[in-house]
Amino acid sequence: MNKKLIKKILSGDDNAFSQVVDEYKNYVFAIILNFIKDYDEVENVAQEVFLQVYISLPDFKIENFKGWIGRIAVNKSIDWKRKNAKIYTEERIGNSEEMDNIKELNYCKTPEDMLIQKESREIIYKLCNSIPSIYKDVIIKFYFEEKSYEEIAHEEGTTVKTIASRLYRGRNILKEKWREENETL
């Protein structure tokens, strides 16, 4: 990208910025599509990318404009995935039948998915430490150690029905803690 075009943009020339968008939109879309498969969301993230480019352009000092805009596209895509992973995980916690199948969360296609999953699991584990131990112990054994209701009941010296009840109550408490945690972010 030439410095004259950057100067035009910085002086408020909207046509100059339109040239940048036209020149790099396919490149930005291609990057985002590696992370997000929903075309409507890709468009939204692309708008965020170009907005960030416009806002950050006065601080641009790197010679490789294409690399810089590509990095912004990657970062915005990862941000979108993190945000939506939290929403997805909260929905999973809220639905006890689906939570029983948490193993599905282990399926990851990309390193970014694995990072997001790891962060979510770490947050859930941390939140488990803030709930009463009667529920925490059962949740950790069931979801993190992947033990069955029967195994947990045997270890706890109680019935399967009691374990199911503790899991249900623990999930509800955890769900509330999750919401509180996300409100502070």
Protein Blocks (a to p, Z undefined) as FASTA:
>chain_A
ZZklmmmmmnopaklmmmmmmmmmmmmmmmmmmmpmcfklmmmmmmmmmmmmmmmmmmpc
bfblmlmmmmmmmmmmmmmmmmmmmmmmmmmmmmmklmmmmmmmmpcfbfklmmmmmmmm
mmmmmmmmmpcfklmmmmmmmmmnopafklmmmmnopafklmmmmmmmmmmmmmmmmmmm
mmmZZ
